[in-house]
Amino acid sequence: MAAAATVAWLPAVFVLFVAQVACEYGMVRVVSESGGPKGKDYCILYNPQWAHLPHDLSKASLLKLQDWTASMLCSPSDLPAKGFSNQIPLVTRGNCTFYEKVRLAQGSGARGLLIVSKETLVPPGGNKTQYEEIGIPVALLSHKDMLDIFKSFGRAVRAALYAPNEPLLDYNMVIIFIMAVGTVALGGYWAGSRDVRKYMKHKRDDGPEKQEDEAVDVTPVMTCVFVVMCCSMLVLLYYFYDHLVYVIIGIFCLASSTGLYSCLSPLVQRLPFGRCRVRDNNLPYFHKRPQVRMLLLALFCVVVSIVWGIFRNEDQWAWILQDALGIAFCLYMLKTIRLPTFKACTLLLLVLFIYDVFFVFITPFLTKSGNSIMVEVATGPTDSATHEKLPMVLKVPRLNASPLALCDRPFSLLGFGDILVPGLLVAYCHRFDIQVQSSRIYFVACTIAYGIGLLVTFMALALMQRGQPALLYLVPCTLTTSGALALWRRELGMFWTGSGFAKDLPQPSWAPASAEGPQLPKGSETAPPQQPPGEAQVKPALPAEQPPALTEPKDMAAVSTQEPASPASCTPETAGLPGTSA
């Protein structure tokens, strides 16, 4: 019985796939008959099985656009007395099939038919016999665009239907490529250098502003928790998008302003002005007496994020602010989050690789609409009441004039995760380069592998014409390249565990005196006199009669050039060596 039922379902499944309606995006160029404003293109959705549209606008006929939206055009009584001779009528969708509408329009002399829809545009379908009978193009136009046409050009307008070819790749991909690879390279270099300096520096910090934040080491438990949170948030966004999108926008404003401050603060600290500090107070944060220039920088970063939050839906220029804030956020995250071993890198990248593939390629089989959860959330649901978009992407408007840019996706997108996840591996490679003194060969190789993986992603996007999980191509490229390089250099063991760092570090300046002082000749039987704990470390290297203050004249000069400290910090301090006590 089960086998018979399966066989019975096969024809239905076959019909389901065969009966899918072909649809393409096209354009309608509208111009005023009175020669007013310049013509404008509007999006249409048409079925090439009715009639093909010319690819070149110069080959499309410019015909009068007749407003007949007061009628559904479902019966001969809905036709005008003089017909639609050499016109393109606008009629309202509903009450009858697309075939009945276009058959009546063609019989009355129409050269095309535009059906105005207040709902989501769907391809005008029919059957093979109907397709053979009809010889004029039929397309759907949104009600919003119809209102804009008559508002901008008046009622006396002409229109031409055409469908230019889609380019395989838009030129904006070059901009996205430069931003993504540049962010990964700069963030990986900065994070690696900063992390190494944290262990190798031997100078005192001048103040709170010059103290670097501690990096967060990612553990396997943190990786698992992070992936579970990502899955949960993605599913919640899919079902409650209109409510949670504003939460994500608020988090982005806060995080991006913090990232922008972190990126610009090293540059601002080099400026020769604004070094004066806030007076002593008990206010939160201000009790640390920050410099005025740093307060102005913080205000600037907050203002930038607020300006973006207010004008985020301005397609003309708001994307520039979003990309700048997004890059700053990615650089900040790459500097703050640290993968301590290649083992941790492999675990994180492989888990997110599976996560990305599942939510792009598998979820279409689990949703009622048949759409990918990842793509639906990233581009914004079509039925969203807010029409808001998630800001956690780099976006660049399409530079080619094409129906796809006008109708469906006016921007090309690249998610922050496709920058941050491989960027953490690039940062680890840079740290390991410094550990083994390999002239940054790991860092350069992994960065190039990231660029190649991104190019492969763009090629897959052009060939499949659908959203691609970038980590599907980036993870194999970066992991394989860095692992193979470590194997070729016979450093895979150290590369996997991240070991070998301590042996490259010089001994700190506060090492015990027995490591720096005079050593007894080898084989001497005379033992050095024992001293109470701590005295061997505070014993001056110069003769006792010389004042300790003169032992380090360079340090004295350095201290004299520092800014005046607050009254609370003017208490004389001891040498600060291990073993001393107040």
N, C-alpha and C positions, 0 to 999 in steps of 0.2 A: 504493500500500500504506500509506504513512504517513497519507494522508487517511482511508483506511478505518479504520485503527487509531484515529485521533482520533475519528471518528464513533462507533466502538464504545465508546470510553471515556466519551462524553458521558452516556449513561444512568446509568452507574455513579456518575459525579460527582454527577448530579442526585439519585440515590437517597441518596447519602452526605449531602447537605445536607438532604434532606427527612426522612430517618430520624433526625435528631438528636432526642434525648430532651429534652422540656421538663422543666425542674426549677426549683424555687423553694425558698427557705429559709422555714421556719416555726418555730413554737415549740410545746412541750408544757409546759403548766403542771401541776406536780405538787404535791399537797397530801396531808397525812397524814389517814387516816380517824379517827385518835384525837384530832385537833385539836391536834397538837404544834406544831412550828415553822412559821413562815410559808411559804406556797408559793413555789416557785422555778421559773423558766423554763429550759428546756434547748433546745438547737438540734436541729432535725430537717430533713432534706432530703426533699422529697416531689415527686411528679409530679401536677400538677393535672389531667392527662388521666384519671387514675383517678377522682378525686372532688375537688371543691374544698373548701377549708377556710374557715370563717367568718373574716372580718377582725376581728371584735369578740369579745373573750373572753367577754363576757356572753351571746353567742349560741352559744357552744360548750358541748356537753354534758360534764359532769364525770362520768366513768365509772371503774369499777374497773379498775386496771392489773394484769393477770394475768401473773405471771412464768412463762413456758413456754419459757425459753431452753435447757432441757435437751433440747428437741426441735428438729429442723430444720423440722418441719411440711411434709413433702413427700408424705405419704400419709395416708389416712384413719385408719390405725392410730396416727398421732401425735396425734390429737385426744383431748381428755379425755372421760371418760364423759358428763359433763353439758354438754359443749360450752362455748362462750364467750358465752353469752347476755348481751347488754348489757355487754360487757367490751371492753377493748382489750388483746389478748394481746401479750406480748413474746416473739419467737421469734428463733432464731439464723440468720444469713445462711449460705447455701450449699446444695449438693447438688441444688437444683432451681431453677426460674425463679421470679421474683417473682409471676408470674401464678398458678402452682400454689399458692403459699403463700396468697395473698390469696383465691383461690377457695375453698380449704378453710376459711379463717377466716370468710369471709362465709357459707358454707353452714352453719356451726355457730353462727350467731347473733352473731358479733362485729360491733361498731360501728366498728371501725378496726383497723389492724394496724401495729405497730412492729417493724421488723426490726433487730436489734442487729448491728453490724458492727465487727470489730476492725481493719478496713482503712479506707482512705480512702472517705468517703461518696460514693456514685454515685447518680444518679437511678434509681428503680425503673422500668424500661421495659417496654413491651409493644407490641401492635399494635392497630389500630383496632377489630377485633372484640372483643378482650379488654377494651379500655377501655369498650366499650358494655355488656359483660356485668357488669362490676364496679361496685358503687355505694357502696363504703366507701373512706375514704381509707387510703393506705398510705404509710409514710414510713420513713426510715432514721435510727437513733439510734446514736451512738457507744458502744462498749463502756465507755469511761471514764465517760461520763455515766450509763450504767445503774448502774455500781458506786456512783457518788455519790448516785444517787437512793435506793438501798436503804440506804446508809450514813447518809444524812441523815434519811430519813423512815421507815425500816423496811420491812417487806414489805407491810403493809396501807396502800396508797396509792390515790389517785384521780388521774386525769389528764384534761386537756382539750386537744385539738388545735386550733390556730388559726394564722392567718397575717396579722398586722397589715400594713397598707400601709406601704411604704417612703416616707419623706419625700424630696422632691426634693433638698433640701440640709439638712444637719445644722447646728445652731446653733454647733457647734464651728468651723465655717468662719469665723465672725466673729472668733474668738480667733486662728486661724491668720492671717487677713488682717491683724489689728492687729499681731501679732508680726512678720510678714514685712515689711509696709510700714514699720513703725517701725524695724526693723533696717536696712533699706535707706536710709531717710532719715537716721537717726542715724549709721550707718557712712559714708555718702557725705558728710555734712556734716563729720564728724570727720576723715575722710581728706583731704578738700579743704582744710580749714582748717589741718591739721597740715602738709600738704605746702607750702602757701604760706608759713606761718610759718618753715619751715625755710630758705627763701631770703630772707625779709624781716626776720628778727629781727636786732637789733643789740646784744643784751645777752649777757653772759658766762654760761656754765653754772655753776651752783653746785656740782655734784658729779655723780658717775656716775649717780645716780638721776634727775636732771633732764635727762640727755642722751637725746634721742629716737633710736629706732632708725632706721636708714637704710631707705628704701623700695626695693622691688625693681621696676625698670622691666621690663615684659613686652615682649619682642621677638618678631618673627614666628617665629624659630626656636624660642623657648621655647613659643610657642603650639602649634606642630606637635608638639613633643615631649610637651607636656602632654596633647594629645588622643590621641596614640598610647598614652601611659601609661594614660589613662582607659579606652580601648577594651580594652587588654590586661588591666587589672585587672578590668573588668566581666566579660569572658569567663572569666577564671580563677575569679572568684567564682561564676559560673554552674556550672562543672564541679567546683570544689573548695570549695564554700561552707563545709562543716563544718570545714575546716582553716584557711581564711583568715579566717573571721569573727572569731576571737579576735585575730588580728593587727590587724584594723581596730579592734576594741574597745580594744586597748592603745594604738594610735596616737591614737584619739579622747581617751582619758584624758589622755595627755601633752599633746596640742595644746590641748584645752579648758582644762586647768589653766593653761597658758601664756597663753591668751587671757583667762581670768578675771583673772589677775594684771595683764595689760596694761590691762584696763578699769578695775580698781579702784585701781590705783596712783596715778592723778592725784587721786582722792578721799582716799586715805589720806595723801598728802603734805600735804594741807591740815589734817590733825588737829594739835592743839597739843601732843601728847605723843608719846613714843617716838622722839625725835629723836637720842638718844644713839647712838653708833656702836660697832661692834665694835673691840676693841683690835687693834693691829698684829699681823699673823700672816702666815704663808706658805702658808696653805691656799688651794685653788682657790676663786675667787669672793670668799671672805672677806678676801683680801688687799686688796680694794677698800674695806674697812671700810664695809659697808652699814649702814644704820640698822636699829635693832631692830624698828621698826614694819614695815619692808619684809620682814624675815625672818618676822615673824608673819603677814603677808599671804601670803607664799609658802607657808607651812605650811598656812594656811587653805585656799588654792586646791587644794593637793595632797590634803588631807583630803576636800574636797568631791568631787573626781573619784574618789577611792578609794571613798567611800561609794556613789556612783552605780555604780561598777563591781561592787561586792558585791551591791547590791540592784537591779540594772538590770532584772530581770524582775518586779519588784513593780508590777503594773499600777495599783495604787491611787494611788501618789504618785511613783514613780520617774520618770515622764514629766515632772514639773515640774523635777526636777534636770537631766534630759537637755535640756530646752528652754532652761533658763538657761545651761548649759554650751555648748549649740549656738549661742545668740545671742552669747555672749562670743567663741566661736571665729570666728564670721562677722565680728564687729566687728574682731577682731584681724587677720584676713586682709584685710579692706577697708582697714585702716590700713597694712598692710605691702606689699601688692601694688598697683602703680600702672601704669595705662595712660597712656602719655605723649601719645598723639594720638588723635583720633577715628578715624583710619585703623586704629590698633591695636585700638580698641574694636570697629569693624566686623568686622575679621578674626576676632577671638576670638568674638564673639557669633554670627556666621554659621556658623563651623565647629562650635561647640557646638550650634547650632540643628539642623544636619544630623545631628550625633551623637545628639541626643536623639530626633529623629523616627525615625532608622534603628533604634535599639535598642528603641523602643516599638512602632512600626507595621510595620516590615519583618521583624524577627527572628521574629515568630510563624510566618512562612512558611518559616523555615529550621530551626526546632527540631522535634524529634520530638513533643513534647507540644503544640505549637501555642501555647505561652505566650510572652509577651514576655520577653526576657532582662532588660530594665530593671525591669519590674514584679515579675518573679520574684525578682530579687536584692533589690529594695527592700523587699518584703513578707516575704521569707524563703521558700525552697522548701517546698512542702507535705510533701515526703518527707525533710526535714532531720532528722537524728538528734538534733541539739543543740537544735532549736527556738529558736535565737538569732536576734535581729534586728539588722540593721545600725543603728548609732546616728547615722549621718550624715543625720538627718532631724529636722525639728520634728514632734512628734506630740501630738495632743490627743484624748482619748477622746470617743467619740460621746455626745452628750447626749440623743438621742432613743432611746427603747426600741424597737428594731426588730430583725427577724431578722438583717439584715445586720451590725448591730453585735454581736449575740450569736454569730453563726456564723462569719462570714468575716473581716470587717475591723472589729475593735473600736476602732481608732484611725484618724483621718484624718492623712495624712502630707504633708509638703512638704519636698523635698530641699534640702540646703544649696546645691547648685549653682543652684537657682532663685532664691536670694537673692544669692549672691556674684557671679554673672555679670552680671546687670543692675546690681547695686550698684557694680561697678567703673565702669560707664558713668555712673552717678549721681555718683560721686566725681569723675570727669573733668569733668562738667558744672559741678560746684561750683567746681573749680579755674579753669575757663575763665570763670565768672562773675566771679571776683575779678580775673582778668587784664584783662577788658574793662570792669569796674565796671558790671555790668548788673543790680545789685540781685537777684542769684540767680534770674533768670528761667529760665535753663537748668536749674538744680538743681530748682526747683519743678515745672517742666513735665515733666521726666524722671521725677520721683518720682510725680506724678499719673498719667503714662502707665504706670508700673509697676503702680500700684494698679488702673487700668482693665484692664490685661492680666491681672492676677490674678483679677479678677472674671469676665472672659471665660473663663478657665481653669475656674473653679468652675461656670459655666454649661455648658460643654462636658462637665464631669464629671457634672453632673446629667442632661443629655440623653442621653449615651452610656452612662452607668452602667458605666464602665470607666476604668482609670488613664489619665491624660492627660500627655503631655510638656509641662510648663508653658512651656518655652522656645519652643514652637511659637507661643504667643500673646504671651509677654513680649518676645521679641526684636523682632518687627515693631513692637509698640507703642512701645517705648523708642527704637529706632533711628530709626524714621520720625519720631517727635515731635521728637527732638533735632536731626536733620538738617533737617527742615522749618523749625524755628525759626531755625536758623543761616542757612538760605537766605532766610527772610523778613527777617531783620535784616541781610542782606548781609555776613555774617561767615563764610560757609561755608569760604572759603579758610583763614582763620586757625583755624577750628574743626577743619578736617580735619587740618592739620599741627601744631596746638598752638603755633603761633608767636605772637609778640607779647607774650610774658611778660616778656622782659628789659627792654623799653622802659618798663614800668610800675614797675620796681623803683627805689627811690631809690638814690643813690650811697652806697656803704658808707663808714663813718666812717674807714677807713684809706686813703682815696683820696689820691693825691699832692698835695702842698701847692700845686702850680701850679694845681690845680682849685679850691682853697679860698682861697688867699692873694690879696693884692692883685694886680689885673691892670693891665697898662700900658694907657694910653689908646690907642684905636684909631688906627692910623696912626703911632704913635711909632716912631722909628728906633733908639731906645736899647735894646740887648739886655740882658737881665738877666745879671749876672755868673754864670758857670758855676761849679759847685761839684763836688767829688768825688761819685761815685755814693753815694746814701743820705743825704747830709747835708741835702739839701733836705727830706727827709721827717722828720728828727728835729729840725729847727730849731723851737724853741718859738715859739708865736704871741705870747707876752708878751715884754716887754723881758728882756734876758739877765740883768739884775741880780736879777730876781725868781726865787726858788727854784722849780724845776719841780714840787716836791711841792705847791705852792699853786695850781697852774693849774687843778685840777679838784677843788674842795672837795666836790662832790656825790659823786664817786666815792670819796673818802676816807671819807665818812660811810657809804657803802654797804659798804665793805670792813670797817669797824669792827663792823658788825652781823652779819657772817657768822660761821658756826660756826668754832671753832678747827680749823685744818688739822692733819694728821698731822705729826710731826717731820720726815718726809722731804720735806714740801712747804712748809717754812718758809723756804726759801732765797729772799732778795729777788730779784725778777724785774725786768727792764727793761720799758720801755713796750710791747714786743712789736710794734713797727711794722716794716713792710717795710723792708729794707735794713740793719737793725741786726744786729749780730753780737756774740756773747759774747766 
